Amino acid sequence: MTSTPVALNLSTPARGARGKPPKHFADLTPAERVEKVVELGEKPLRAKQLATHYFSHLTSDPSAMTDLPAATRDLLVEALFPPLLTPARTLRADGGTTVKTLWHLFDGAKVESVLMRYASRSTLCVSSQAGCGMACPFCATGQLGLTRNLSAAEIIEQVRSAARSLAAGEVPGGESRLSNVVFMGMGEPLANYKTVLATVRALTAPVPEGFGMSARNITVSTVGLAPAMDRLAKEGIPVTLALSLHAPDDELRSELVPMNSRFSVKEVLDSARGYFEATGRRVSIEYALMRDINDQAWRADLLGTELNRRGRGWVHCNPIPLNPTPGSKWTASDPAVEAEFVARLRAHGIPTTVRDTRGSDIDGACGQLAAEED
């Protein structure tokens, strides 16, 4: 393999970008919501009523807003709740407890979300971009390229839809609440920094101004945009940071994660350690195990050494059996090789948990459904 560094503009989408989505209630701060309803000729209290319906009752259906006059609710919903996401395809696995949805956005762009219900929690994996500009060769989304950034409301609507589905008992196991959100779907979250942060603030804002989730139950993943990681550490919101490392050495990582040509293994691990120091939140190291590519025992030893070089107790490692895409040369490691890799990490004292992979029979890897439609 040869390294193929990609020159990227992290602040704007690449070619193929489309128009901005219409402004939605979820894009607004609480103060902006009040301003907007007053502009529409309504009383300021309508903003809180709308927030209660949206974030608490999980609805934007005017017929459900019976505490508002009929004419008022229709006006406000038409102005403030434009349709942003349309479900195009839904696949279920694991007895119906894993639900993958392909969404069409207002401009025809496509994103995916995956809802996973476990015995003690329910987790939603959300997309933050349509496509991705990071160009990781083993990732289905990375091969799509970047279409555009999502708006905060487009991400929040993924969350609201999943929360509503759980509350309605549509996922086996009875009615429940959405407990966790992970930014591990399509896109590089920290390349859409302001929007992702606005979404996190909406997720953690107390009800009814937001969903009232704990920041500790929100995970933001990154391939290692070191300056953005450093910036996130200063925000004062203790989300879990997940660093998609995939290789402990620059030579291989630059092939697997082209962004490594800009921010090296040392730089991203130093930033990850800095995040721990600033927040007290243990960092997750994500490592997709690929057969005969990055799963050698010596690489496990090198990874353990590099992590321990920065101290103890600050990190947790998640080896991930690769969820292969059809026709790809990239495939999961042999189970015995995976077991040896994990054992080596644990021998270095690194807390290590093999990630539970779901949805392999429904094109579970991010971007597969979107790629099939292209």
C-alpha atoms as one frame of an Amber mdcrd trajectory, in Angstrom:
protein
   0.000   0.000   0.000   1.115   3.575  -0.570   0.256   6.625   1.437  -2.218
   8.987  -0.212  -2.390  12.181   1.844  -5.406  14.322   1.043  -5.414  18.111
   1.209  -8.557  19.075   3.082 -10.331  22.249   4.063 -11.755  21.395   7.474
 -14.173  24.293   7.663 -16.153  23.891   4.452 -17.526  20.948   2.489 -15.722
  19.688  -0.576 -17.035  19.758  -4.114 -20.616  18.599  -4.506 -21.785  20.740
  -1.598 -25.449  21.694  -1.668 -27.606  24.464  -0.237 -28.050  25.180   3.430
 -31.054  23.510   5.067 -33.909  25.769   6.162 -33.675  27.192   9.672 -35.415
  24.976  12.211 -36.550  25.495  15.795 -33.790  23.141  16.956 -31.142  25.377
  15.349 -32.109  28.263  17.646 -30.927  29.072  21.147 -33.655  29.530  23.798
 -33.333  33.311  23.447 -33.552  33.096  19.657 -36.687  30.973  19.942 -38.380
  33.706  21.946 -37.298  36.324  19.422 -38.633  34.243  16.571 -42.091  33.633
  18.013 -42.408  37.346  18.834 -41.426  38.178  15.239 -44.273  35.904  14.173
 -46.685  37.965  16.291 -47.011  35.462  19.100 -46.488  35.709  22.854 -42.994
  34.922  24.212 -44.364  32.012  26.256 -45.063  30.170  23.010 -41.334  29.441
  22.724 -41.356  27.387  25.914 -44.549  25.629  24.881 -42.991  24.645  21.557
 -39.805  23.509  23.283 -41.839  21.337  25.635 -43.602  19.661  22.738 -40.405
  19.155  20.771 -37.907  18.119  23.443 -40.245  16.590  26.059 -43.122  15.183
  24.010 -40.817  14.570  21.025 -43.313  15.921  18.515 -43.593  18.704  15.969
 -47.115  17.686  14.939 -49.418  20.696  15.335 -52.422  18.467  16.073 -50.676
  17.295  19.249 -50.126  20.843  20.532 -53.540  21.171  22.113 -52.412  23.814
  24.609 -51.938  26.246  21.696 -54.787  27.817  19.692 -55.236  25.957  16.405
 -54.370  28.920  14.191 -51.308  29.692  16.307 -49.937  26.177  16.263 -50.297
  25.841  12.500 -48.534  29.153  11.924 -45.680  28.346  14.304 -45.117  24.815
  13.046 -45.103  25.927   9.411 -42.568  28.668  10.183 -40.340  26.899  12.686
 -40.483  23.176  11.933 -39.675  22.659   8.247 -39.291  18.971   7.336 -35.603
  18.104   7.235 -35.339  14.300   7.198 -37.404  11.746   5.310 -36.902   8.042
   6.082 -36.010   6.275   2.850 -35.164   2.815   4.113 -35.196   1.056   7.482
 -33.477  -2.247   8.255 -33.661  -4.237  11.491 -31.364  -6.834  13.036 -30.679
  -8.528  16.378 -34.323  -9.369  16.916 -35.387  -5.855  15.993 -33.221  -4.192
  18.655 -30.847  -2.746  16.057 -32.548  -0.333  13.677 -30.643   1.315  10.834
 -32.322   4.155   8.966 -31.291   5.754   5.718 -32.501   9.362   5.638 -32.968
  11.617   2.648 -32.305  15.257   3.520 -34.163  18.225   2.062 -31.708  18.510
  -0.839 -31.449  14.806  -1.626 -28.286  14.211   0.400 -28.244  10.917   2.294
 -27.220  10.065   5.851 -27.673   7.126   8.177 -28.381   6.607  11.865 -28.370
   3.403  13.892 -30.395   2.808  17.042 -29.154  -0.020  19.261 -31.091  -1.216
  22.277 -29.266  -3.169  24.965 -30.438  -4.608  28.274 -29.424  -1.546  30.287
 -29.242   1.277  27.736 -30.272   2.481  24.311 -27.665   4.100  22.085 -28.114
   6.110  18.906 -25.253   6.493  16.444 -25.765   9.746  14.534 -24.276  11.229
  11.378 -22.831  14.746  11.433 -21.991  15.079   7.734 -23.387  13.736   4.476
 -20.436  11.668   3.360 -16.961  12.304   4.749 -13.828  14.058   3.577 -11.332
  12.043   5.602 -10.892   9.436   2.811 -10.060   6.465   5.045  -9.855   3.608
   2.494 -11.487   0.919   4.668 -14.544   3.060   5.462 -17.613   3.037   3.221
 -18.432   6.639   4.123 -14.876   7.755   3.449 -15.149   6.426  -0.070 -18.260
   8.506  -0.745 -16.441  11.807  -0.312 -17.977  14.785   1.445 -21.262  16.224
   0.214 -21.882  18.761   2.966 -22.056  19.421   6.677 -25.331  18.743   8.463
 -27.077  21.467  10.418 -27.647  21.098  14.154 -31.348  20.477  13.548 -30.604
  17.720  11.028 -28.571  15.927  13.689 -31.070  16.668  16.449 -33.907  15.333
  14.292 -32.085  11.979  14.130 -32.063  12.002  17.936 -35.682  13.051  18.304
 -36.860  10.367  15.898 -35.007   7.628  17.798 -36.184   8.898  21.180 -39.761
   8.995  19.938 -39.514   5.453  18.578 -38.260   4.164  21.938 -40.899   6.096
  23.878 -43.612   4.642  21.651 -42.421   1.081  22.290 -41.549   0.507  18.636
 -38.295  -1.262  19.548 -38.665  -4.684  21.227 -38.479  -4.516  24.996 -41.255
  -2.061  25.754 -41.299   1.699  26.147 -37.975   3.228  27.130 -35.768   6.294
  26.897 -32.785   7.089  24.747 -29.815   7.095  27.108 -26.724   7.488  24.899
 -25.759   9.322  21.724 -22.524   8.633  19.857 -21.218  10.782  17.005 -19.828
   7.783  15.161 -22.004   7.750  12.061 -21.241   9.344   8.715 -18.749  12.180
   8.731 -15.944  13.555  10.882 -17.692  15.331  13.781 -14.849  17.725  14.570
 -14.740  18.885  10.942 -18.268  20.223  11.600 -17.231  21.580  14.974 -19.642
  24.451  15.670 -22.665  22.447  14.616 -21.697  19.369  16.621 -21.073  21.503
  19.692 -24.458  23.228  19.255 -26.040  19.782  19.025 -24.281  18.621  22.185
 -25.560  21.709  24.004 -29.104  20.915  22.877 -28.739  17.307  23.984 -27.520
  18.310  27.443 -29.711  21.374  28.068 -32.297  20.775  30.809 -35.793  19.845
  29.675 -37.694  21.585  28.130 -34.901  23.666  26.568 -33.181  20.467  25.416
 -33.228  16.702  25.896 -31.696  16.783  29.391 -29.091  14.109  28.651 -25.903
  13.681  30.644 -22.758  14.805  28.828 -21.162  11.626  30.133 -23.546   9.639
  27.942 -22.480  11.440  24.774 -19.446  10.354  22.763 -17.768  12.481  20.106
 -15.505  10.557  17.766 -12.647  11.908  15.671  -9.919  10.583  13.404  -7.601
  12.985  15.195  -8.074  16.654  14.310  -5.681  17.736  17.042  -6.509  21.482
  17.136 -10.230  20.716  17.371  -9.575  18.158  20.122  -7.677  20.829  22.057
 -10.549  23.255  21.516 -13.124  20.733  22.702 -11.140  20.233  25.899 -11.764
  23.878  26.778 -15.540  23.869  26.241 -16.406  22.677  29.737 -18.708  19.915
  28.475 -17.374  16.535  29.659 -18.427  14.370  26.738 -16.461  11.205  26.079
 -13.819  11.672  23.402 -13.207   8.702  21.117 -10.050   8.761  19.018 -10.144
   6.542  15.928  -6.471   5.568  15.887  -6.355   2.269  13.942  -2.547   2.100
  13.956   0.132   3.084  16.500   2.802   3.929  13.909   2.793   6.835  11.463
   3.748   4.748   8.446   0.653   2.567   8.550  -1.677   5.143  10.040  -0.988
   7.570   7.194  -2.242   4.867   4.808  -5.321   4.015   6.865  -6.127   7.550
   8.029  -4.812  10.101   5.503  -5.338  12.927   8.022  -2.335  11.467   9.873
  -0.135  13.246   7.344  -1.236  16.473   9.036  -1.558  15.338  12.646   0.763
  12.499  13.606   0.207   9.681  16.082   2.207  11.625  18.657   0.172  14.807
  18.136  -3.228  13.137  18.372  -2.284  11.059  21.409  -0.890  14.158  23.120
  -4.150  16.001  22.406  -6.152  13.031  23.671  -4.130  13.032  26.889  -4.720
  16.785  27.158  -8.450  16.197  26.863  -8.300  13.797  29.796  -6.333  16.289
  31.877  -8.822  19.086  31.147 -12.029  17.093  31.675 -11.162  14.091  33.831
 -12.949  11.967  31.243 -11.167   8.808  30.166 -10.523   8.779  26.418 -11.577
   5.857  24.232  -9.096   4.623  21.646 -10.966   3.065  18.726  -8.992   0.493
  16.768 -10.648  -1.309  13.846  -8.865  -4.656  13.583  -8.137  -5.514   9.939
  -6.772  -8.880   8.923  -3.038  -8.815   8.156  -3.090  -5.011   8.077  -2.936
  -3.638  11.622  -3.583  -6.657  13.842  -0.016  -7.830  14.453   0.949  -8.564
  18.044   3.903  -6.166  17.838   1.526  -3.353  16.970  -0.510  -4.139  20.096
   2.720  -3.883  22.098   3.604  -0.584  20.427   0.129   0.771  21.101   0.356
  -0.219  24.761   3.767   1.436  25.046   2.604   4.666  23.400  -0.465   4.916
  25.630   1.511   4.208  28.814   4.139   6.742  27.789   1.504   9.364  28.576
   0.558   7.939  31.960  -1.853   5.419  33.415  -5.593   5.445  33.912  -6.398
   8.004  31.227  -7.468   5.759  28.413  -9.583   2.773  27.454  -9.035   0.800
  24.255 -11.836  -0.532  22.061 -10.629  -2.988  19.411 -13.385  -3.275  16.812
 -13.823  -6.283  14.528 -14.107  -4.585  11.144 -17.596  -4.603   9.672 -16.557
  -5.213   6.043 -18.152  -3.614   3.030 -19.130  -5.834   0.081 -16.302  -6.463
  -2.353 -13.726  -4.813  -0.123 -10.291  -6.268   0.587 -10.597  -4.971   4.132
 -11.930  -7.654   6.440 -12.030  -8.569  10.130  -9.102 -10.203  11.889  -9.032
 -13.905  12.639 -10.567 -14.463  16.126  -7.330 -15.964  17.445  -5.350 -12.961
  16.215  -7.906 -10.627  17.765  -7.622 -12.470  21.081  -3.827 -12.167  21.034
  -4.030  -8.454  20.236  -6.366  -7.894  23.187  -4.199  -9.992  25.500  -1.104
  -7.974  24.605  -2.874  -4.693  25.359  -4.122  -5.991  28.699  -0.614  -7.204
  29.520   0.450  -3.571  29.242  -2.247  -2.667  31.771  -4.511  -1.018  29.185
  -8.230  -1.516  29.964  -9.486  -3.157  26.779 -12.971  -4.136  25.639 -13.761
  -5.588  22.228 -16.550  -3.498  20.756 -19.862  -5.289  20.334 -20.570  -5.018
  16.607 -24.162  -5.022  15.503 -26.002  -5.031  12.229 -23.505  -6.870  10.035
 -26.414  -8.553   8.281 -28.075  -5.212   7.477 -25.067  -3.366   6.027 -24.156
  -2.131   9.489 -21.015  -0.247   8.515 -21.570   3.489   8.154 -22.249   4.575
   4.606 -23.201   1.223   3.140 -26.862   2.010   2.570 -26.048   5.420   1.118
 -23.431   3.880  -1.166 -25.932   1.310  -2.425 -28.255   4.087  -3.594 -25.564
   5.896  -5.580
